[in-house]
Amino acid sequence: MTAPCSLCSAPAHPGAPLALCLAHLLEAHEWVEAEYGQTDLLPSPCAFCGSRLGVRYPSGWLCAVCEWRLGELPPDGARAARVDVVYYLRFRDRVKIGTSANPAQRFASLPHDEVLAFERGDRAVEQLRHVQFAALRIPGTEWFETDDALLAHVASLRVPDPWALLARWRSEAAARA
């Protein structure tokens, strides 16, 4: 027998952490969402830091990284700070090691199956990685065959969402500027 809702006589929703019926659970959920927002993907990247993660409120969206309001343009002269990254892309059984300050734009022209990781760094770090994995390099390209050492390096850089990491780096750089 299900316990009654603590606010009315309806049966409490099975599995709910509180003795509330479905109607009261939904009412509580709507209140929490209005008060604290709901984290979700932004409809478009943040104009300031480029993050794709936002918090949705009844009044609109805020970037979850830099708290810039979606739809508002940054003030004149203000923009997200440049952050160069070394990226690791997988295409089939190969890995591309490249660098960019705008990986989303760069990736649009590259064949790839997966963004493996970002590493903070510019051309100097990219060149260091090219030397480090030179024995695996496909001549004349920035593509590399995979082996345990390269895969271990990439694994050491991996996070659940590399784009969120890039957005955080941009936000931190903008705060320092």
C-alpha positions in Angstrom: 0.0 0.0 0.0 1.4 3.4 -1.0 1.5 6.1 1.7 -0.7 9.1 1.2 0.7 12.4 -0.1 1.7 14.6 2.9 -0.2 17.5 1.4 -3.4 15.9 0.2 -5.1 12.5 0.4 -3.9 11.2 -3.0 -1.4 8.3 -3.0 2.2 9.4 -2.9 4.1 8.8 -6.1 6.0 5.5 -6.0 9.8 6.0 -5.7 9.5 9.7 -4.8 12.0 10.8 -2.1 9.2 12.6 -0.4 5.7 11.5 0.4 4.1 13.6 -2.4 1.6 12.8 -5.1 2.6 13.4 -8.7 0.8 16.7 -8.9 2.6 18.1 -5.8 6.0 16.7 -7.1 5.5 18.5 -10.4 4.6 21.7 -8.5 7.7 21.4 -6.4 9.8 20.8 -9.5 8.4 23.9 -11.3 9.2 26.0 -8.2 12.8 24.7 -8.0 13.3 25.2 -11.7 12.1 28.8 -11.5 14.1 29.5 -8.4 17.4 27.8 -9.3 17.1 27.3 -13.1 17.7 24.2 -15.1 21.1 23.3 -16.6 20.8 22.5 -20.2 22.5 23.1 -23.6 22.2 26.7 -24.7 20.2 27.2 -27.9 23.4 28.9 -29.3 26.9 29.3 -28.0 27.5 32.0 -25.5 28.5 35.3 -27.2 31.1 36.0 -24.6 32.9 32.8 -23.8 31.6 30.3 -26.4 30.3 27.8 -23.9 27.4 25.6 -24.9 26.2 25.0 -21.3 23.6 27.2 -19.9 21.1 27.6 -17.1 17.5 28.2 -18.2 15.3 30.4 -16.0 11.7 31.6 -16.8 13.3 35.0 -17.5 15.8 33.6 -20.0 19.1 31.8 -20.3 22.5 32.5 -18.6 25.7 30.9 -19.6 26.7 28.4 -17.0 30.4 29.3 -17.3 30.5 33.1 -17.4 26.9 34.0 -16.6 26.5 36.1 -19.7 22.8 36.5 -20.6 22.0 34.7 -23.9 21.1 37.2 -26.6 23.0 40.1 -25.1 26.0 41.2 -27.1 29.3 41.9 -25.1 30.1 45.6 -24.7 32.1 47.3 -27.4 35.7 46.1 -27.3 34.9 43.2 -24.9 35.2 39.7 -26.2 36.2 36.3 -25.1 39.9 36.1 -24.5 41.9 34.1 -27.0 42.8 30.7 -25.8 45.0 28.5 -28.0 44.6 24.8 -27.7 46.2 21.7 -29.0 43.4 19.4 -30.1 43.3 15.6 -30.6 40.7 14.4 -33.2 40.0 10.8 -34.1 39.1 9.8 -37.6 38.8 6.0 -38.0 42.0 4.6 -36.5 44.1 7.8 -36.7 44.5 10.8 -34.5 45.1 14.4 -35.7 47.2 16.6 -33.4 46.7 20.3 -34.4 46.2 23.7 -32.8 43.6 26.4 -33.0 42.1 29.3 -31.1 38.8 28.5 -32.7 38.4 24.7 -32.8 34.7 24.6 -33.7 35.5 26.6 -36.9 38.6 24.5 -37.6 36.8 21.2 -37.1 34.1 22.2 -39.6 36.7 21.6 -42.4 38.3 18.4 -41.0 37.0 14.9 -41.3 36.7 13.4 -37.8 34.6 10.9 -35.8 35.3 12.3 -32.4 36.9 15.2 -30.5 39.2 13.3 -28.1 40.7 16.1 -26.0 42.0 19.6 -25.8 45.3 20.6 -24.3 46.1 24.2 -23.4 48.9 25.4 -25.7 49.9 27.0 -28.9 52.1 26.0 -31.9 55.1 25.3 -29.6 53.1 22.7 -27.6 51.7 21.3 -30.9 55.3 20.9 -32.3 56.4 19.3 -29.0 53.6 16.7 -29.4 54.6 16.2 -33.1 58.2 15.5 -32.1 57.0 13.3 -29.1 54.9 11.1 -31.5 57.1 11.5 -34.6 57.5 7.7 -35.1 53.7 7.5 -35.6 53.3 10.5 -37.9 51.8 9.9 -41.4 54.3 11.8 -43.6 53.3 15.2 -44.8 50.3 15.4 -42.4 49.4 16.1 -38.8 47.7 12.7 -38.6 49.2 9.9 -36.5 48.8 6.2 -36.3 47.7 5.1 -32.8 49.7 3.2 -30.3 49.6 2.8 -26.5 51.8 5.9 -25.8 49.6 8.2 -27.9 46.4 6.8 -26.5 47.7 7.1 -22.9 48.7 10.7 -23.5 45.2 11.5 -24.9 43.6 9.6 -22.0 45.5 11.8 -19.5 43.9 14.9 -21.1 40.4 13.5 -21.5 37.4 15.0 -19.6 33.8 14.1 -20.1 33.1 17.3 -22.2 36.2 18.9 -23.8 34.1 21.8 -25.0 33.1 22.7 -21.4 36.8 22.7 -20.5 37.6 25.1 -23.3 34.7 27.3 -22.3 36.1 27.4 -18.7 39.6 28.3 -20.0 38.1 31.1 -22.1 36.1 32.4 -19.1 39.2 32.3 -16.8 41.2 34.2 -19.5 38.5 36.8 -19.8 38.4 37.3 -16.1 42.2 37.8 -16.0 42.0 40.4 -18.8 
